[in-house]
Amino acid sequence: MSSRSAGSRIVAIDALRGLVMMLLLPDLSGGFSLYRMAELHPQGAVWQALGRQFTHAAWAGAHVWDFVMPGFVLLVGASMPLSVMARRARGDTTAQLRLHAAIRSLALVVLGLLATRSVPDYFENAMPYLVILGIGLPCSAWLGRRLGLRTVAARLALDAAWAALVLGVALGWMLTNLEGSGAYDLGQILILLGLAYLPAFLMVERGSLAQAAVAVSILAAYGGAFFIYAATVVPPPASPWINGANFAAAVDRAFLNELPRALPYQDEPHGYHTLQFVPLIATMLAGMIAGRAMALSTDRAALAWRMAVVAAGLVAGGLVLGALGIPVIKSLWTPSWALLSTGLLLLVLAVLYRACDVAGHVRWALPFTILGSNAVLLYMMAVHDRWRLAGPWRRLLAGVVPADWWPLAEALLVLATLWLLAWLLARRRLFIRL
């Protein structure tokens, strides 16, 4: 079998992205609002089990819901080499690639900051969409053609100026309206993705062994910092991994209050922290290795089995680290969690790759690929406008759906509405990607 053409789509990646979005979009607090169904049916053993699995583990351990964020991270890494191959094929230079990565990184951070803000008016609500459209659509390319810009240097300058304008307006608005950000932190998923994206991207054209070595080194250094902090702080904590009494929490207390803010930073109750972006780089690198392997493989069936074997090894490594005293904690993205979550998601990706890209069973995946085709836009709508999406359904079905079933019904209707929007955009080939 021949390898794929540069930058061609891999159905498994698109399908997994859609599966992740299917879990996330109905209710950002817990898949399909099953936690609310558990609250409304306290005697229902099935609802209790589902509600538990579709909310985050309290600290150590893992539920199904905990794997949504790692899925995003792994897929960002898997998509990077495909994007670079496509851009190289159309003639982009290294400078253009790095500028695009830097703009994407900053745009994700800005969108994450906007996602954490209160929304008191229509302009505030529109701001994330202005950023998504301004950066996600090829506005600077259109403008460059109208201006007749032909040199790479001129196009780079225009791209940078346009991004500075769009992101500068958003940042300026937030800085002049700090009260809307409250006691913010930097643990929001888009912020962490943005902080991790550019460092990971700098490794995208390196060899797989170099990428793997950097990923292992990152996890070792990150875990080591927690042990060193626990050994030197006075009084010493009982464990390096205690919520609020660990290295990452100490860094946030020292760092976040130095940023412009209206309210002082308080410890994040779930233990999320800024330094989480560091091990996210390792997860992205794992996705990067898998993405390039799938794009360039000449024996896809054998690759699917190799991916499954590697995935099993990562899961085993995570469990061993957990047994050796590095607990599986998603909130801290401990090395054991990084290995376990990456391994399980890589196994799912291998199964999808075997089914879709090796065996050619792709029709079933179409609804998922559609849902994942405008992921950032749909996610921001779920953050800011879920109440708008659910409102008409709530009025239309008032008295029709029993109250104790409404949370699940509402979640499914929100998902259906967002899927319909994704289908309409895909039908018109409008793909808004940062």
N, C-alpha and C positions, 0 to 999 in steps of 0.2 A: 504494500500500500504506500502511496506517496504521502508526504507530509502536506499539511494544509497550506493554503496560500496565506501570505502575511496578513495578520489582522482579521482573518475570517472568524465568524461567530462559532463559539462552542456552545451547543445547546445545553449541556449540563450546567454550565455557569449561569446561563440565563434562567434555566428552570429552578436552580437552587435559589437564585436571587428572588424569583417570584414566590417560592415557598416561604422564604424568610419574611417577605412582605405580607403574605397571607396571614402569618401568625401575628405580625406586628400591628398592621393597620387597623383592625377592628377596634382595638382598645389598647392604647399605649401603656396602660397600667397592668395589663394581664391579658393574655390571649383570649379573644372571643368573650371577654367579661365573665369568664368562668369563675373567677374569684367572687364576683357578685352573686352568681347563681349559687355558689356554696354558702354564702351568707343568707340567702333567701330560703335555702333548703338544708338547714343544719342537721337534719336527720338522714339526709340522703348520702349514703356511703360513696356512690359514684360521683356525685357533685363535689363532695369533700376531697376525693382523690384528684379529680380534674382541677379543682380550684387550687390545690396545693402544687400541682405540677405546672400550672400556668401563672404562678407568681414566683418571684425570686426566692431562693433559699435565704434564710435569715442571716447566715454568715458562711460557715463552712458547709460544703456539700454542693449539690447541683440538682436543679429541676429542669424540665424541658424549656421553660421560659428563659433560663439563664443562657441558653445557647443561641438566642436570637442575635445578640450583639456580636459574639464571635463569628457568626455567619456573615454578618456585614463586613467585618474586618478581613476575614479570609477572602471574600469575594472581591474586595477592593484590591487586594494583592494579586489575585488571579487575573483580574482584568488589566492590570498595568502592562504586562508584556504584550498583550494583544493590541492595546492602544498604541504602544510605542512602535510595534511592527507596522500597524496601519499608517501611522504618521511618517515613519521612515520611508514607507513605500510611496507616499505622495511627495517626498522630498524635504520633509522638515529637518532642520539642522539640530544639533545638540543644544544650541542656545534656545531655539524655539521650544524644544521639548522641556527644557528646564524652566523656562518662563511659564509655560502652560502649567507645569506641576506646581510652581510657586503660587500662581494665581488660584489654582484649584485648592491648594492647601489653605491659603488665607480665606478664600470664599467659604470653605467648610467651617472654619473658626468663626467667621462673622455670622453665618447662618445659625451655628450653635448658640452663639450669644443672643441672637434675636429670638431663638426658640425658648430661651429661659425667661424672657421678659414678659411682664404683664401687657395686655393689649387694651389700652383705654379708648382708642379711637380707630377710625378707618385707616388713617395714614400709617399708624403703627402696625396694624394688621397687614397692610399692603407691602410694608418694607421687605419682608423675606422674599416675596414674589418678585419684587423689583430686582433684588439681587440675583435670584435664580434665573430670571429671564435675561437680565443684563449680562450675566456671565455664561449662562447655559446656552443661549442662542449665539450664533456667529455674528454678533453685531459689529465688532471691530473689523471682521473680514469683509462684511458688506460695505462698511464705511471706507475701508481701504481700496476696494474696487471702484467705488464712486470717486475717490480722490486720485485714482490712477497710480497708487503706490506699487512699485514693482520690485524694489530691492528688499532683501531679507532684513536689513537694518531698519528700514522705514516701517516695515510691517511689525517688527518687534517693538519699535518705539510706540506705534499706535496701539498695539495690544496692551502694553504696559500702561499707557496713558488712559485707555478706556477702563481697564480694571481698577486703576487708581481712582478714577472718577466714581465708578459704581460703588466700590467698597469704601472709598473715602466718605461718600455721602452717608452710608449706613453707619460707619464708625463714628462720624461726626455727630450724627443724630443721637446715638447711644451716649456719647460723652457729654452732650448737652442736656440729656434727659436721664441722668443716672438713677433717679428714683424708680424708674421702670425696671431696673435690673435688680433692685433689692439687695439682699445679701448673697449675691451670685457666687458660684464656684465655676471651675473649668472641667467638671466631670461629665458634662453632657456629651453624648455619643458623637455628634458632628464635630464638636471642638476637639475631642480626642483623636478622631479620624484625621482632622486637619493637621494637628500637631505631629502625628505619626507619618502622614503621607509623604511629605518632602524628603525626610531622611530615608524612608524606604525606597522612594523613587530613585535616589542616587545610586542604588544597588541594582536597578532593573536590568542593566545590560552586562552585569557581571555573571560569572559562571555559577552554576547551582551549588558547587562545593563552597565557594566563597560566600554565597548567600546563606547557606546552612551554617557555616562557621560563625558568621556575624550574628545570626539568630541565637545560636547557643551561647555565644559570648554575652549578648544582651541579657538573656535570662539569668546567666550566672552572675553577672555584675549586679543586676537588679535585686536578685535574691540575696546576694552577699551584703548589699547595702542595708537590708533589714536586719540581718544578723549583727553587723557591725554597730548599728545604731542601738540595738537592744543590749549589746555588751558594754556600751560606753555611757548611756544615759543614766542619770541618777535621779531617783531610785530606779533600778533596773526593772523592766516589766517581766511578768511571768513567761511571756512568749513574744517573739518578734511580730506576731501576727494578730495582736489584740486590736479590735476596732477602736480608733481614736488614740491609741497609744503605740503607734508604729512610725517608722521612718517617713512614709509618705504623708501621714497626717501632720507630722511635725513640719515638713517642708511647706505644706499648704498654709499652716498657721503663720509661718514666717513670711511667705511669699505673697499670698493673696491679699493681705491687708495693705501691701505696698502699692496695689493697683488702684486706679480711680474707682471709687465706689461711694454709694450713698449710705450704706449700712455696713458695719464691720462683719467680716467673715466669721461664721460660726461653724463648728465641726459638722461635716455632712453626716447625717444620722446613719446612712447605709454604708459609709466608709469609702465612697467613691472619691477619687482624688486626681490631681493633675498629672502626677507621675505615672498614672496608668497608661499614658500614651507610649511610654518606653517599651514595655513588653508587647504592646500592640504592634510595634514595628516587627517583632519576631513573628507574630502571627501573619502579618502581611507578607513577610518574606517567604513563609511556608506556602501561602497562596500563590505567590509569584513563581516559585519553583514548579508548583503543580500546573499553573496556567501556561507557562512556557513549554513544559513537557507535553501537555495536551495539544498545544498548537503545532508543535514540530514533530510529534511522534510519527514514525513510519509503521509501527505495529500497535495499533490502538488497543486491541484485546489484551496484549501482554502488559501494556501500560496500566490498564485498569486493574489488573491483578497486582502489579507493583505498588500502585497507589494504595490498594487495600492492605497490603503487607506493611507498608510504611505507616499507614494509619493505625494499624493494630500495635505497632511498636511504640508510637507516640502515646496511645492510650495506656499501654503497659508502663511506659516511663512516667506518666503522670500519676498513676496509682502507686508506683514504687516510691516516688518522691513524697506522696501523701503519707505513706507508711513510715517514711524516714523522718517525718516531723515538719514537712512543708505542706500544710493543709491545702486542700482544693477550695480556694476562696475567689469567687468571681469578682467581688468588689475591689480586691487588691490586685487581681490578675496575677496571682502567684505563679511561679514557674510550673508547679504541678497542674494548676488550672489551665495555663497556656498549652501545655502538652496534651492534657486530657481533652479539652474543647477542640483544639486543632485536629487531634486525631479522629474524634468522632465525626466532626464535620467533613474532614477529608474522606472518611469512609462513605458518608452520604454522597459526596461529590463523585467518588469512584463508582458507586452503584449507578448514579445518574449518567455518568460518562459511559458506562458499559451498556446501559439501556438505550440511551439517546444517540450517542455519537459512534458507538461500535455496532450495536444491533439495529440502529435506525428507527427505533420506536419513538417518534417525535410528536405525533399528533396529540397524544394525551398531555404533553407538556405545554401546548400552545397557550392555554389560559394562564399558566404561571409565567411564561415568558412575556406575555402582554402586561401582566401586573407589575413585573419588574422593569419594564422598559422606560418608565419615568419615575424612578424610585425616589429621588430627592424631592421632587415636586409633590408626589403623593404623601410622602412622610410629613412634609411641612403642612399640608392640608390636614392631616390627622392631628398634628400638634395644635394648630391655631383654629381650625374651622370644623372640627368634628361636630360641634353643637349645631352648626349651620347645616351640615349634611344630615344629621339625625332629626332636626326639627320638623321638616315636612312629613317624614315618616311617622313621627310621634303624633302629629295632628291627624294624619290620614288614618292611622290604625288605633286611635284612642278608643278604648272599650272593646276592641277586637281581639287583641293579644292579651292574655292574662298578665297581671302585674308581675307575678313571680316568674314569668318567662320573658318579660320584656328586655332585660339586659342582654340575653343571648340573641333575641330577635333584632334588637337595635344594632348590635355588633355585626351581625350578618348583613343587615341592610346597609350599614356604612361601608362594609367591604364591597358589597355589590355595586354601590354608587361609585366608589373609587375605581373599581374594575371597569365599569362602563366608561368613565372618563379616560382611563388608560387605553381602552379599546378604541375610542374615538380619536385620541391623539395618535395611536399607532396606525390606524387606518389612513390618517392623513400624513403619515411619516413625519410627525413632529416629535422628536426625541430631545428633551431638554436635559442635557448632561453637563455637569460641571467639568 
